[in-house]
Amino acid sequence: MEEPNHKSNRKKKATFPESNSTSSVNQKSKKKKIKVGSDIESNGGEMARGDSLQSRVHQEPIPFDFFTEDDYKKYNEFVNFCEESFAYIDMEDVNKHISDLRSRGGQAELYLSNVVSSSSDEGGEDGCNGESQKRKNTTPRKEQKYKKNLKLINIKKHKRARINLILIKKKYTGGKEQEEEKITVHHTEGRLVAKKNTVVMSPIFMPVGTKSCIKGLVQEEVQFLCNDIILSNTYHLANIFDVSTFVDNKGINNFIRFPNAMLTDSGGFQMVSLSKRIKILEEGILFDNIYDASVMRRNVRAVGGVDEVKEAKDVMQAVSPNPTDTANQMDAPTPGDATIRTGREILLTPETSIRLQNKIGTDIIMALDDVRPATETDVEKIEEATHRTNRWLQRCIEAHSREKEQTLFGIIQGGLHIRLRNVSMEFILKQKLNGYAVGGLCGGEKKRDFFNVVHHCSNEKNKKYNRLPENRCRYIMGIGYLVDILFCSLLGYDMYDCVYASRTARFNTALSYDGTIKLKQAQYAFDFSPLVRSCHCYVCSNFSKSALHLLISKKNPIVNVLLTIHNIYFTLHFCYLLRVAIFLEKTDQFVTTFLYNYFVIGSKNGNYKIPDNDKAPLGGDTANGGPIHPHETNTQNKPTYVEKNGIVKDTSTTPTSDEPPSKEATQPSCYPHTCTTPTEDQKGEMVKELKDKLPNWALQALQYAQIELTF
């Protein structure tokens, strides 16, 4: 669960080992009569092709060496406690189990001392008044049977960042994987019990498999990499598969043989991604479908929806006007509506979206929302979309027929306007759902505006229904850049998803602690170092940058698979380190080191382009409801922790490949100014250098998160 075992079977399939690849590079260089000096190998892969390239010195990122072996041990012991305590219990007994563990005292009571509330079956307390709820929970009470499939348990909070345990009831029913998961839980009875729940520690990144699979990865690789949650999309699934396929297999988890949790988006995002092919109606979203509409029509008909729209005008006439709607050119029928390519349109209503997700069978389902681009400047359109999202949520709740098997998340809308975000939260939080998402962001808006909204929605100083509750999942949709994951986690959010990790791999780009590595560039042709020295993924253990560059130059598609493995592993491992930092209350050091690697070292190396890099004064107060105008490891000598069946183990003595580690992989990482631990004066200079590099939006986000920059 925490540090996945990423040694997939891809190792057996790779036909380009590093030794062969590098020799091919040397042969190619001889053909081109390029003289390569002996200093290439002696400098661990530094290029020496010409005077201009010799002058380029790659600066290694600073290691996270403030984490000690004891720190990792403490965190992993906590993770193992959560796994052993919650993975094998019946979900309906979770509240009673929490009370029993807390009453035992000792380490269990310490781990669970921050539980805000035990939510009742119907939704329970809203968790907005954390301190009063904690006091209530200190008194034993008769616990109700828990009747939902997802439970968030508050574990640790440091400043505004938090670690939560998200317990999700398993739907996967078969396969040898489940047999291998069985352990003796009750020693007195000696019986074998299979895992009943997926134990997820947040903050967590959810890799995206839009059409039920992550592009380029086979089943075994997905299981090795993704021990928590993956995400798929209702619109695409319903256009490709007959939903009876999922029903016959008892859910999508069994269909794709994925033993952990899954989440489906409602199809609302396609309002942005397919904006030129839709019409927004009060009844739902009218798509000029990009697929053969016959499959979708059959699925819509199967769930009792409108399977064919012959005239959009007819649909509009059937919709009762709502007084909260404002005029919108998109919604008004036009003379061309009656002849709008009849026979290809698909109407996705809130009811249809939810019923399709009920058939697909994922663990978490999303309400259909009216999504407008983050850069939309028409306040009336955004306000109308906000009210429509609220009305659609009510219809989604009424249509949801599997409350015990699937958790419905509502989506907060309102664009970049704090007043409208409050309107959205005021309505949605009163529905007492089990989780809430912040949508309508990551669409090209300025970072300053983005973090103003993110900060506001989780600000505990706001009044009751103008902030997301503590005891519910907080999910920001569309977050994939490491910098965004970091800052949003510092502001108290739990879940993120994005196609960035896998999509950027298909553009021959690898993620690193100092930004991104564009491997197609010629500078990597003679760089024999791994992508990330401290990364223990299959790719970094077996391939050099030079080998990957060669594969790209030969247009070998395996490189996209390899980079997908690395990027997903790297992002998940970053979240692991972030959780360790929060748990050990070393958030300040972690944030400072990460930001220095990105904004200082990454900028020098040319691997990171600072977004919205301006030092202009921040705009006025946005909390008054006024509109905002729209305008991104551990070191080698640390033990390596991997997870098998949820139990975290030290595998520092286990080789990661059949070959011994390269000379480069065993070299110590250095600070920018010295190969030894920097002095206090040097640390002060580095902090000053970082502050000079950070744009105003980053400094403001650090202030929101109460972070002090220090090494």
Summary of the structure (lengths in Angstrom):
residues: 711
radius of gyration: 25.9
end to end distance: 29.2
largest distance: 81.1
contacts: 2393
relative contact order: 0.14
helix: 41%
strand: 13%
